[in-house]
Amino acid sequence: MYEKHILPRLTHLAMGQDQLLPYRRRAVSGLHGRVLEIGIGSGLNLALYPEAVHQIIGVDPSPELLSRASQTSHGLMPATEMIEGVAEALPLEDRSVDCVVATWTLCSVLEPEKVLAEIRRVLKPDGVFRFVEHGLAPEPSVQRWQRWLTPVWKHCAGNCHLDRPTDALVEKSRFRIERLDTGYATGPKPMVFMYEGFACID
């Protein structure tokens, strides 16, 4: 009951906060061609994509959130395709997308290293990976709270981890980070340390 009916609604509401909109706009700005969005959720990014994008493929494990995303995509351009699945096994051919977007997704996947390997596989050699994530804060005192809260938090927040080091995960997956901005958004510090940037295949 919780996973199917309550969590998707809570996720949609939490991810729809006004303070997150500027992050979303920056994440999709400048994208082009065929774009893969992993963890598309309820489709909150769909209306923000620039005209240079001609197709969006959205992947998410939640059929309830994908249904919302499909409704959101009606009447919008570009063309969209919604796929129920996990980012650890993307149903796409090698080197088949121009850009990949992840907004608050790597915190909740089961195997972030495998997800990043899949992103690398489906990206064209000159492709771009754009991301906005929350994760491990720089201060030891905040990190202690993050590590203490995560075992409980992930059970009620769809496997969301508060303590994943996004930049280190991306770089270990043989991406070259071209730009990275970090800092706290508004809210409790253990939950709002943000990483936003873009990376290319190294």
N, C-alpha and C positions, 0 to 999 in steps of 0.2 A: 504493500500500500504506500509506504513512504517513498520508495525508490521510483514507483510508477506515477504517483499522483501528486505528492507533496514536493519532493525534491525538484522536479522540473519547474514548478511554479516559483519556488524559492530562488532557483538559479536565474530564471528570467528576471525576477524583481531585483535581485542583488546585482546582476550584470547590467541592468538598465539604469543604474545611478547616473545622474547628470554629470558628476565629476569624472566619470570614465569616458565621456564622449570625446573630449580632446585627444585622449590617448588613441581612441578608435580612429578618429580622423587622420591622425599622423600615421597610424599603422598601414592604412590603405592608400595614402596619398602617393602619387607617382607610380602606382602599379599599372601593369599593361598586360594585354594578351590573355592567355589562359591561366586562371588563378585557382589554386587549391586553398581552401580554408579548412584547416583541421579544427575540430571542436567548434563547429559553426553554431551550435546551440540553437537558440530561437531566432537567429538571423539578424541580430542587432547591428551588424556591420553592413548589411546588404544595401541599404539606401545610401551609403557613404562612398561606394566605389566610384572611381573616375571613369570618364567616357572611354578612355584607352583600354579598359578591360572589356573583352568581348565574350568571355565565358567564366562563370564561377562554379566550381565544384565544391560542394560542402560535404564534409564527412563528420558524423557524430554517432556515438553508440546509443543515444536516446531517441527512440521513435517518437516520443511525446514532444521533445524539443524540435526534432526535424519536421514534425507536422506544423509547428508554429513557424519555422523558417520557411516552409513551402508556402504558407499563407502570406507571410511577409513579402515573398518574392513575386507574388501575383501583380502583374502590371508594371513591374520594374524591368529595366534593362541594366545589365546584359542578361543573356540567357543563363539560367541556373540549372544545376543538376544536384539533387540531394541523395546521398548514399548513406545508408545505415551501416556502420562498421567502426572498427577501431583503427587508430592511427599507427598502431604497431604492425599492421598488415594492410597497407593501402592498396585498393583494387585498381591501380593505375599502372600504365606502362613506364618503363625506364625513360628518363629524360623527356617527359611529356608535358610539363607545365613550365610556364615562364616565371611564376612567382608563387610562393607559399606564405600564408598568413596564419599566425597563431596568436590569439588574444586570450590570455588567462586560461591556457590549455595545458601547457607542460606541467603545471602544478598538480594536475589530477590524473594524468595518464598512468597506467600501471608500470610501464617500462620506458622512461624518457629517452634512454640511450637508443633503444630500438626505434622509437618514433623519429628521432633525429636522423638515424640511418636511413629510414624510409623517405624522409623529406629529401635527404641528399640524393637518394636513388631516383626519385621522380622529377627532380629539378633539372632543367637544361643546364649545360655547362656554364652559361652566362646568366643563370637565373639568380633570383634574390629571395632570401628568406627574411620576412619581417615579423617581429614578435613584440608583444607586450605581455609581461608576466609579473606576478608578485612572487617574492621568494626570500632567500636568506639575507638578513640585514647585516650591515658591517659591524655593529656594536655587539660585543660579547654578551652584554646584559639582555639585549633584545633576542639574540640568538638562543639564549637559555630558555626564554619564554617560548620561542618558536618550537624548539625541540621538545619542550614539556607539553605544549598544547597539541602538537600535530597528531599523536596517536589517537586522541579523542576526536579532534576536529575532523580528521579525514573520514571518520565513520558517519558523521552527520552532514558532511559537506561534499559528498560525491567523490571521495578519495583525494580531496584537495590537501596538498602538503604545504605547510607554511615555510619550510626550511630548505627548499631546493635552490642550489646556486645556479641560476639560469645561465650566466655568462660562462662559467666553467663547463657546464654540460654542453653548451653549443660549441665551444672551442675544442673540447675533447672529441667531438664528433666530426672533426676535420672541416669545420667552417672557419672562415676568417671574418671576424666581426669588424665591419667597416665603421659602424657608429654604435655607441652605447651610452644611454643616459640613465642615471639611477637617481632615486630619491623617494621620499615618503609622500604618499597621497594623504588625504584627510582621513583620520580614523585611528583605531588602536595600532600602535607601531608593529606588533608582531604580524599583523595581517596586511599591511599596506606598503611594504617596501617594494618599489616598482623597478623593473628592468625594461627598457624599451630601446629598440634599435633594429639594425638590419645586418645580415651576414651573407657572404657569398661562399661558394665552394672553394676550398683552399687547394 
